[in-house]
Amino acid sequence: IRARVKANIVLTADLPGNPVTEVEVRCSPDGLITGRRVVKTSGDKAWNETVLRAIDRTEMLPRDVDGRVPATMVLILSRRD
């Protein structure tokens, strides 16, 4: 799931360090992302917004091996993973 979101990260600014943002993502049963919110900020507004935009671009999350998508999950995304 993180790899799918990371593929949609478009960062135009050079950020120092390795900011980490935790985002709660809500999904419908088919994987459609229905909402997201920062639950732990990185302290870098540009990185937080970049992560939120990447989640918006992702739109759908893949199903688990059992064919389901959790209704709510927390994604932890860092600049350098």
Secondary structure, 3 states (H helix, E strand, C coil): CHHHHHCCCCCCCCCCCCCEEEEEEEECCCCEEEEEEEEECCCCHHHHHHHHHHHHHHCECCCCCCCCCCCEEEEEEECCC
